[in-house]
Amino acid sequence: MRSYTCRRSAHSTKNTEKKLQILHDNAPVAELHDLFCKKLQQCCVLFDFLDCVADLKGKEIKRAALNELVESVATSRGVLIEPLYPEAIKMISVNIFRTLPPSENPEFDPEEDEPTLEASWPHLQLVYEFFLRFLESPDFQPSMAKRYVDQKFVLQLLELFDSEDPREREYLKTILHRVYGKLLGLRAYIRKQINNIFLRFIYETEHFNGVAELLEILGSIINGFALPLKSEHKQFLVRVLIPLHTAKSLSIFHAQLAYCVVQFMEKDATVTEYIIRGLLKYWPKTCTQKEVMFLGEIEEILDVIEPSQFMRIQEPLFKQIAACISSPHFQVAERALYFWNNEYILSLIEENCQVILPLVFATLYRVSKEHWNQTIVSLIYNVLKTFMEMNSKLFDDLTASYKVEKQKTKSFFRRCLFHYPSHCISRCKYVSLRSSFGHGSHHNSSLNLKIVDTRGK
């Protein structure tokens, strides 16, 4: 096969309204390559889509040329020869790489507001489609492409993930995944730059539109990690993925984030404790919506946790679950109580009933008498019944101890009222009630009631 050089037309950027002949598979090979090159050059011309009536003919010619390029690279064999690689990457770069405009709405909320769509999408979509077909072509040669799809190119590609247009981010997600899969030399660099984007998002900007898409790519990447996990990967989990849970916009990408976390666990069970303790560290204090999301993620984790790892984290975990059960927000309490509907989690609880029941019993008993929502009360009764069936002796011991302590509390209050005038009691600074039920021991069930007299303050 004779060598071919793609000659740049001197008029390719000037004569934009000149329609070239159609690409045909049955054309002579040299002619096909030359025409393909000319169409790539013609498609490097950009048009203003903010002006709907400007350059209509030129826009249509470019649209038709892009469609032909997409069709040709997808269906024709032998069209992707080495001289066309720089031309193809240049056409792609000229069209997609740009400075993204600032958001028209500074208070833009992806969950509530409509995104600003890219005006040039009629052309941009076809360029992305061409790029995708180019990467997926049977003729694609990574050894040739790596000269042009380099680190600078990848960095610019990653910056585009901040586009408000979800259609663009969807294409970028698929394209970056293909680049990662085919250009092995760029893998470490891609991971490093995604790491940097997330760190800036967490600690500086708190804004990046493409977090969900990047996490979706990472889910596939994590799934392909070799064992044992490298220190670099574990650090990414602890320093990036876990702190991502603190983001105000967590709801937008939580599903993808939780998937990545679970993928790490399934790869290496030893990271389980880091994950659970990290989530407990960043547990939401005031946002009930985030608290429900955290509980959902905890259930996903417990679905795949190994029994030996469960034993290492059960105490701090069920202290937090008990706190959620006592939440006045019924959705939080309900989500926590649903754990007892999960057969695998229930089996773990049963195996460790001696530890878990004392952690949650006092909360369950108290909330069953006090909660305003009847659904929560019914769910708690079911949980108490389940515990009673698991270990009736322990359940009876805890019930008796709870009632004794409750009676002691009442007696203590009566003595306080007898010794202190009522107007002094009303001026007490605080009453602190602390039960050993919350600390995993049912043998020492003393309640410490502290009344601070503020008469002299």
C-alpha positions as a printed Julia matrix, in Angstrom:
457×3 Matrix{Float64}:
   0.0     0.0    0.0
   1.55    3.3   -1.05
   2.15    6.03   1.53
  -0.35    8.84   1.86
   0.08   12.37   3.19
  -2.89   14.46   4.22
  -2.42   17.82   2.47
  -3.96   20.82   4.17
  -6.07   22.89   1.79
  -5.1    26.55   1.82
  -8.75   27.52   1.45
 -10.25   25.03   3.91
 -11.06   27.68   6.53
 -12.17   30.34   4.07
 -14.47   28.59   1.67
 -16.82   27.11   4.28
 -19.84   27.03   2.0
 -18.25   24.8   -0.61
 -19.98   21.45  -0.44
 -17.56   18.58  -1.04
 -18.54   15.39  -2.79
 -20.05   12.63  -0.67
 -17.82    9.99   0.92
 -18.35    6.66  -0.86
 -16.94    3.3    0.19
 -16.49    2.28  -3.41
 -14.29    5.29  -4.23
 -10.57    4.65  -4.88
  -8.67    4.36  -1.6
  -6.42    7.39  -2.18
  -9.41    9.51  -3.2
 -11.38    8.36  -0.14
  -8.54    9.3    2.21
  -8.07   12.68   0.55
 -11.78   13.5    0.74
 -11.96   12.3    4.36
  -9.07   14.64   5.21
 -10.72   17.6    3.46
 -13.95   17.05   5.33
 -12.06   16.93   8.63
 -10.44   20.25   7.75
 -13.75   21.74   6.67
 -15.31   20.77  10.0
 -12.68   22.8   11.88
 -14.65   25.96  11.06
 -16.77   27.15  13.98
 -20.13   28.88  13.75
 -22.06   31.21  16.03
 -25.19   29.38  17.2
 -26.29   32.25  19.41
 -27.3    33.95  16.16
 -29.91   31.54  14.82
 -30.05   32.98  11.3
 -26.33   33.55  10.66
 -24.42   31.3    8.22
 -27.3    28.88   7.75
 -25.8    27.38   4.61
 -22.37   26.92   6.19
 -23.9    25.33   9.29
 -25.84   22.86   7.19
 -22.79   21.95   5.08
 -20.77   21.27   8.24
 -23.6    19.23   9.76
 -23.79   17.09   6.62
 -20.0    16.66   6.54
 -19.94   15.58  10.19
 -22.69   13.05   9.55
 -20.67   11.6    6.66
 -17.53   11.39   8.81
 -19.46    9.59  11.57
 -20.95    7.14   9.1
 -17.64    6.53   7.34
 -15.58    5.88  10.47
 -18.29    3.59  11.85
 -18.83    1.45   8.75
 -15.77    1.69   6.49
 -12.66   -0.42   7.0
  -9.21    0.93   6.23
 -10.21    4.59   6.41
  -8.25    5.35   9.61
  -4.7     5.56   8.34
  -1.84    7.22  10.24
  -1.87   10.63   8.46
  -5.55   11.08   9.38
  -4.96   10.77  13.14
  -3.59   14.3   13.69
  -6.32   15.74  11.45
  -9.05   13.89  13.33
  -7.74   14.91  16.76
  -7.31   18.51  15.59
 -10.91   18.66  14.34
 -12.15   17.22  17.63
 -10.02   19.61  19.69
 -11.05   22.72  17.76
 -14.72   21.91  18.24
 -14.97   20.66  21.82
 -12.22   22.46  23.73
 -13.41   25.88  24.84
 -13.74   28.02  27.93
 -17.01   27.06  29.57
 -19.21   30.1   30.23
 -20.06   30.99  33.83
 -23.45   29.81  34.99
 -26.26   32.19  34.11
 -27.65   31.5   37.59
 -25.0    31.93  40.35
 -27.33   30.06  42.72
 -27.81   27.21  40.23
 -29.2    24.1   41.89
 -28.95   21.01  39.63
 -31.89   19.41  41.45
 -34.22   22.38  41.1
 -33.08   24.48  38.13
 -32.97   23.72  34.43
 -29.38   23.55  33.1
 -28.09   25.89  30.42
 -27.85   23.8   27.26
 -25.01   24.21  24.79
 -26.2    26.33  21.85
 -23.84   24.65  19.36
 -25.09   21.16  20.24
 -26.28   20.37  16.65
 -22.6    20.31  15.62
 -21.03   19.43  18.96
 -23.05   16.24  19.32
 -21.84   15.0   15.94
 -18.22   15.79  16.84
 -18.56   13.76  20.04
 -20.24   10.96  18.1
 -17.36   10.98  15.61
 -14.83   10.86  18.45
 -16.63    7.91  20.05
 -16.86    5.96  16.77
 -13.2     6.83  16.11
 -12.16    5.26  19.44
 -14.41    2.23  18.94
 -13.38    1.56  15.33
 -11.75   -1.83  14.65
  -9.06    0.13  12.76
  -8.2     2.31  15.78
  -4.5     2.01  16.65
  -3.62    3.12  20.22
   0.07    3.29  19.26
  -0.76    6.0   16.7
  -3.4     7.78  18.78
  -1.2     8.2   21.87
   0.95   10.73  20.0
  -2.02   13.1   19.8
  -4.31   12.04  22.67
  -1.76   13.02  25.3
  -1.86   14.35  28.87
  -2.68   17.89  27.76
  -5.59   16.57  25.69
  -6.91   14.48  28.6
  -6.67   17.42  31.02
  -8.75   19.58  28.67
 -11.22   16.72  28.28
 -11.63   16.45  32.06
 -12.22   20.2   32.39
 -15.22   19.84  30.07
 -16.97   17.67  32.67
 -17.93   20.94  34.36
 -20.34   21.64  31.48
 -23.9    22.34  32.62
 -25.27   20.41  29.65
 -25.98   16.81  30.8
 -25.94   15.61  27.18
 -22.32   16.7   26.82
 -21.29   15.13  30.13
 -22.87   11.83  29.07
 -20.74   11.74  25.89
 -17.63   12.77  27.83
 -18.2     9.95  30.33
 -18.3     7.31  27.6
 -15.37    8.8   25.7
 -13.11    9.07  28.77
 -13.95    5.47  29.64
 -12.85    4.38  26.15
  -9.65    6.45  26.37
  -8.86    4.88  29.75
  -9.46    1.41  28.35
  -7.43    1.79  25.15
  -4.55    4.14  26.05
  -2.92    2.31  28.95
  -0.14    4.86  29.38
  -2.68    7.52  30.39
  -4.42    5.54  33.13
  -2.38    6.75  36.11
  -2.57   10.34  34.85
  -6.36   10.16  34.43
  -6.78    8.83  37.98
  -4.48   11.54  39.35
  -6.37   14.35  37.61
  -9.77   13.01  38.72
  -8.32   12.91  42.25
  -7.32   16.59  41.9
 -10.76   17.6   40.6
 -12.44   15.95  43.59
 -10.04   17.53  46.11
 -10.71   21.0   44.67
 -14.43   20.26  44.78
 -14.32   19.13  48.44
 -11.98   21.73  49.91
 -12.16   24.76  47.59
 -14.97   25.29  45.1
 -17.79   22.97  46.26
 -18.93   23.17  42.64
 -18.31   20.83  39.73
 -21.08   19.64  37.45
 -19.52   16.34  36.42
 -18.9    14.65  39.78
 -21.56   11.98  39.17
 -20.18   11.12  35.72
 -16.57   10.91  36.96
 -17.66    8.67  39.83
 -19.47    6.42  37.38
 -16.25    6.02  35.41
 -14.37    5.34  38.65
 -16.83    2.59  39.53
 -15.66    0.69  36.44
 -12.01    1.52  37.11
 -12.18    0.27  40.73
 -13.8    -2.93  39.52
 -10.69   -3.58  37.43
  -8.12   -2.93  40.16
  -5.63   -5.74  40.69
  -5.22   -7.36  44.1
  -3.77   -6.64  46.55
  -4.91   -3.02  46.34
  -2.12   -0.5   45.94
  -1.54    2.04  48.7
  -2.45    4.76  46.16
  -5.93    3.27  45.73
  -6.57    2.93  49.48
  -5.49    6.54  50.01
  -7.93    7.63  47.31
 -10.73    5.86  49.19
  -9.87    7.39  52.57
  -8.8    10.88  51.47
 -11.21   11.49  48.6
 -14.22    9.17  48.38
 -15.12    9.24  52.09
 -14.75   13.06  52.44
 -16.95   13.47  49.34
 -19.84   12.55  51.65
 -19.56   16.0   53.24
 -20.61   17.83  50.06
 -23.78   19.91  50.22
 -24.78   18.57  46.8
 -24.34   14.91  47.86
 -27.79   13.89  46.65
 -26.77   14.55  43.02
 -24.01   11.95  42.99
 -24.62    9.79  46.06
 -25.72    6.69  44.13
 -22.47    6.67  42.11
 -20.38    7.42  45.22
 -21.98    4.58  47.21
 -21.34    2.22  44.29
 -17.63    3.12  44.31
 -17.41    2.56  48.07
 -19.07   -0.86  47.81
 -16.76   -1.77  44.9
 -13.76   -1.09  47.14
 -15.23   -3.34  49.84
 -15.87   -6.17  47.42
 -12.3    -5.87  46.16
 -10.7    -5.85  49.6
 -12.68   -6.56  52.78
  -9.96   -5.02  54.97
 -11.06   -1.49  53.97
 -14.49   -2.04  55.57
 -13.55   -0.57  58.94
 -12.07    2.56  57.31
 -15.3     3.04  55.37
 -17.72    2.58  58.28
 -15.7     4.71  60.69
 -15.31    7.36  57.99
 -19.07    7.52  57.41
 -19.69    7.72  61.17
 -17.15   10.55  61.4
 -18.97   12.58  58.73
 -22.5    11.59  59.81
 -24.95   14.47  59.1
 -26.05   16.37  62.2
 -28.81   18.62  60.83
 -29.77   17.42  57.33
 -32.32   14.61  57.51
 -32.2    13.99  53.74
 -28.45   13.28  53.96
 -28.99   11.13  57.03
 -31.45    8.94  55.11
 -28.87    8.65  52.29
 -26.16    7.62  54.76
 -28.44    4.94  56.2
 -29.15    3.65  52.69
 -25.43    3.44  51.97
 -24.78    1.67  55.28
 -27.35   -0.96  54.29
 -25.62   -1.44  50.91
 -22.34   -1.94  52.77
 -23.84   -4.38  55.28
 -25.31   -6.36  52.39
 -21.79   -7.38  51.33
 -19.87   -7.16  54.61
 -17.99  -10.19  55.91
 -19.04  -11.4   59.4
 -15.52  -10.92  60.76
 -15.51   -7.29  59.6
 -19.01   -6.73  60.98
 -17.81   -7.67  64.47
 -15.12   -4.97  64.3
 -17.56   -2.12  63.67
 -20.84   -3.3   65.21
 -20.56   -1.27  68.43
 -20.02    2.24  67.0
 -22.36    1.45  64.12
 -25.32    0.38  66.23
 -24.84    3.29  68.61
 -25.42    5.51  65.58
 -28.36    3.41  64.4
 -29.9     3.74  67.87
 -29.49    7.52  67.63
 -31.27    7.44  64.26
 -34.14    5.37  65.68
 -34.7     8.06  68.3
 -34.77   10.83  65.67
 -37.96   12.92  65.78
 -37.88   12.91  61.97
 -39.88    9.81  61.11
 -38.09    9.14  57.77
 -34.75    8.81  59.56
 -36.2     6.51  62.23
 -38.07    4.49  59.61
 -34.96    4.03  57.42
 -32.94    2.83  60.42
 -35.65    0.35  61.47
 -35.81   -1.09  57.95
 -32.43   -2.72  58.61
 -34.34   -5.43  60.49
 -36.2    -6.27  57.24
 -32.93   -7.28  55.54
 -32.38  -11.03  55.95
 -28.58  -10.92  55.77
 -28.3    -8.01  58.21
 -30.76   -9.77  60.5
 -28.55  -12.88  60.48
 -25.55  -10.74  61.47
 -27.56   -9.14  64.28
 -28.68  -12.56  65.52
 -25.11  -13.87  65.61
 -24.08  -10.82  67.66
 -27.26  -10.31  69.67
 -25.38  -10.28  73.01
 -23.56   -7.12  71.88
 -26.18   -5.36  69.76
 -29.34   -5.75  71.84
 -27.94   -3.91  74.89
 -26.83   -1.08  72.57
 -30.31   -0.45  71.17
 -32.73   -1.81  73.77
 -33.2     1.31  75.9
 -33.75    3.44  72.79
 -36.26    1.0   71.31
 -38.2     0.7   74.57
 -38.31    4.44  75.19
 -39.18    5.45  71.62
 -41.93    2.81  71.49
 -43.66    4.73  74.3
 -42.9     8.27  73.15
 -42.7     8.56  69.35
 -45.43   10.63  67.71
 -45.61    8.5   64.54
 -47.65    5.29  64.82
 -45.79    3.64  61.92
 -42.51    4.01  63.81
 -44.09    2.57  66.95
 -45.33   -0.46  64.98
 -41.9    -1.02  63.41
 -40.26   -0.84  66.84
 -42.67   -3.41  68.25
 -41.7    -5.73  65.39
 -38.0    -5.21  66.14
 -38.52   -5.83  69.86
 -40.46   -8.99  69.05
 -37.62  -10.16  66.79
 -35.07   -9.59  69.56
 -37.27  -11.42  72.05
 -37.33  -14.44  69.73
 -33.56  -14.27  69.22
 -32.63  -14.28  72.91
 -35.54  -14.28  75.32
 -33.4   -14.44  78.48
 -31.3   -11.41  77.54
 -34.44   -9.57  76.47
 -36.15  -10.29  79.81
 -33.05   -9.22  81.76
 -32.85   -5.93  79.87
 -36.57   -5.3   80.29
 -36.38   -5.86  84.04
 -33.28   -3.67  84.38
 -34.88   -0.91  82.33
 -37.99   -0.88  84.53
 -35.9    -0.86  87.72
 -33.86    2.1   86.48
 -36.99    3.92  85.42
 -38.43    3.44  88.91
 -35.17    4.67  90.45
 -35.38    7.78  88.29
 -38.92    8.51  89.47
 -37.9     8.07  93.1
 -34.92   10.34  92.62
 -37.11   13.08  91.19
 -39.5    12.76  94.13
 -36.62   13.21  96.57
 -35.37   16.21  94.62
 -38.81   17.82  94.71
 -39.02   17.18  98.46
 -35.61   18.7   99.25
 -35.66   21.55  96.71
 -38.43   24.17  96.48
 -40.19   24.02  93.11
 -38.93   27.47  92.11
 -35.35   26.22  92.54
 -35.99   23.14  90.46
 -37.26   25.34  87.64
 -34.0    27.29  87.76
 -31.81   24.21  87.34
 -29.41   24.64  84.46
 -29.78   21.15  83.03
 -30.74   17.61  83.72
 -28.41   14.98  82.27
 -29.71   11.47  82.01
 -27.22    8.82  81.06
 -27.99    5.13  80.77
 -25.51    2.33  80.56
 -27.8     0.69  78.0
 -26.2     2.97  75.43
 -22.76    1.61  76.24
 -23.16   -2.09  75.6
 -23.49   -3.34  79.19
 -26.67   -4.63  80.78
 -24.97   -5.74  84.01
 -24.3    -2.25  85.35
 -27.56   -0.45  84.7
 -27.14    2.61  86.91
 -28.58    5.89  85.74
 -26.65    9.03  86.58
 -28.97   11.97  87.08
 -27.27   15.28  87.57
 -29.09   18.39  88.69
 -27.1    21.58  88.86
 -28.5    24.22  91.16
 -28.01   27.67  89.68
 -29.38   29.7   92.54
 -26.04   31.23  93.29
 -25.25   32.02  89.62
